[in-house]
Amino acid sequence: MKIDFANLQIQYQTYKEKIDTNIQSILNKSNYILGEEVNILEQELQNFTKVKNAITCSSGTDAILLALMAIDVKPGDEIITTPFTWISTGEMIALLKAVPVFIDIEPDTYNLDSNLIEKAITKKTKAIMPVSLYGQPSDIDAIQAIADKYDLKVIIDGAQSFGSTYNKKTDSNLGDISITSFFPAKPLGCYGDGGAVFTNNDEYAKKIKSLRVHGQNKRHHHQYIGIGGRLDTIQAGVLLAKLENFKDELKVRNKVAEKYTNKLSKILQTPVIKPNRTSAWASYTLRVKNRDSLLLSLKESGIPTSIYYPTPLHLQECFQYLNYKKNDLPISEKASNEVISIPMNPFLSDEQIEFITYNIGENI
């Protein structure tokens, strides 16, 4: 049986007519940079998220950078965040010569443990940046309460969670600024790199729009040091076509997750979604002791897998200068040795789900 991890080709064939029409329209107009489709997409993203301002950009990584620049992060500022995430989260902090302060995670959701935040706050702390890992928001009420107490900013790294909710609000509508990624394999993905920044703060939005075009506030006048961080118009055309069906895809992702959980929860640790939250299910991640042998067995059966993430950020070579040591953040380190993600997308058939879960059951 052929099983695809993300099923991007099936998704394209499903929406091919609309995607092709949008792309051809852009080609006909040859307006490839900040064309009208970008403005239309931003409006549709605002409608979807109920956020006042949606600003598209060139990637989820650049979205983090733009968010940090918008709150005026300076060298030496400290940003409290999680080590159990993709490199971009800590990387963009370090790129601005600020200091990522890594604290451990919850053992069930893998998100930032809000109980550990206050101990990590110093006079240099500028912001808290939780990551909505695997598609589920962190405990934002607790995080926001701490931020308010210490006058800190909250940036939500929602690169994996566009479409998720916390207390019935989209996670794009949380914190001072929220970001997402439109990398092709994300829940809402384009056909290259892309991202977006969301905020209800008009001043931040105005600054971010300037920062993404080299700090210009009008042509050839540069108010800030910025970046070339625009979303290509063609990618906006792709996202507009996909966004039309996104709510339905989220529902099917949840059904796929329910089927996995029903078949696997009695034999191993399956994802935990908190009662006041929904997940966008960027991945379906299990926890196993015998990961290497299971990876090999699933590979032999033609079942693709991935590990998100095999090395937490505090132990990455690029962050050696921060002087973290092994066992400093034990929950993150243990998770990195045990997590395994299996195929998750809205195009998995019941037969494929049965095949995947049967093979897991036979080999753990």
Stockholm file with secondary structure:
# STOCKHOLM 1.0

chainA/1-364         MKIDFANLQIQYQTYKEKIDTNIQSILNKSNYILGEEVNILEQELQNFTKVKNAITCSSGTDAILLALMAIDVKPGDEIITTPFTWISTGEMIALLKAVPVFIDIEPDTYNLDSNLIEKAITKKTKAIMPVSLYGQPSDIDAIQAIADKYDLKVIIDGAQSFGSTYNKKTDSNLGDISITSFFPAKPLGCYGDGGAVFTNNDEYAKKIKSLRVHGQNKRHHHQYIGIGGRLDTIQAGVLLAKLENFKDELKVRNKVAEKYTNKLSKILQTPVIKPNRTSAWASYTLRVKNRDSLLLSLKESGIPTSIYYPTPLHLQECFQYLNYKKNDLPISEKASNEVISIPMNPFLSDEQIEFITYNIGENI
#=GR chainA/1-364 SS CCCCSSCHHHHHHHSHHHHHHHHHHHHHHTCCBSCHHHHHHHHHHHHHHCCSEEEEESCHHHHHHHHHHHTTCCTTCEEEECSSSCTHHHHHHHHTTCEEEECCBCTTTCSBCGGGHHHHCCTTEEEEECBCGGGCCCCHHHHHHHHHHHTCEEEEECTTCTTCEETTEEGGGSSSEEEEECCTTSSSCCSSCCEEEEESCHHHHHHHHHHTBTTEEETTEESSCCCBCCCBHHHHHHHHHHHTTHHHHHHHHHHHHHHHHHHHTTTSBCCCCCTTEECCCSCEEEECSCHHHHHHHHHHTTCCCBCSCSSCGGGSGGGGGGCCCTTSSHHHHHHHHHEEEECCCTTCCHHHHHHHHHHHHHHC
#=GC SS_cons         CCCCSSCHHHHHHHSHHHHHHHHHHHHHHTCCBSCHHHHHHHHHHHHHHCCSEEEEESCHHHHHHHHHHHTTCCTTCEEEECSSSCTHHHHHHHHTTCEEEECCBCTTTCSBCGGGHHHHCCTTEEEEECBCGGGCCCCHHHHHHHHHHHTCEEEEECTTCTTCEETTEEGGGSSSEEEEECCTTSSSCCSSCCEEEEESCHHHHHHHHHHTBTTEEETTEESSCCCBCCCBHHHHHHHHHHHTTHHHHHHHHHHHHHHHHHHHTTTSBCCCCCTTEECCCSCEEEECSCHHHHHHHHHHTTCCCBCSCSSCGGGSGGGGGGCCCTTSSHHHHHHHHHEEEECCCTTCCHHHHHHHHHHHHHHC
//
